[in-house]
Amino acid sequence: MSFRRFRIRYLLLPLICIGFLAYFAHHTINGARGLLAYKQMQTRAAGLEIRIAALRKKRRKLEARVSLLHRESLDPDMLDERARVILNLAKPNEITILRQRR
């Protein structure tokens, strides 16, 4: 009986340590801030960077069009185009193709 109790006593501490190690290893890989979550966040960040680049490009195009409408650099063609779109007008000799808005 004493040999068995002696063996259990010396195995108890290593088993508890192995349990803690397994617990922390599992959460290091699968936890909310673990390695798998880190990889998912990196993938999402890369996708968002691509989206940001596309939106910046679109913004530059829009800023270029808006700059043509400033008083200092008013482009008559741009003014004519915007007036026609806003007022829904056309010249008598023009062909108008109507499209549905999305």
Secondary structure, DSSP 4 states (H G I P E B T S, - for coil): -HHHHHHHHHHHHHHHHHHHHHHHHHHHHHSTTSHHHHHHHHHHHHHHHHHHHHHHHHHHHHHHHHHTTSSTT--HHHHHHHHHHHHT---TT---------
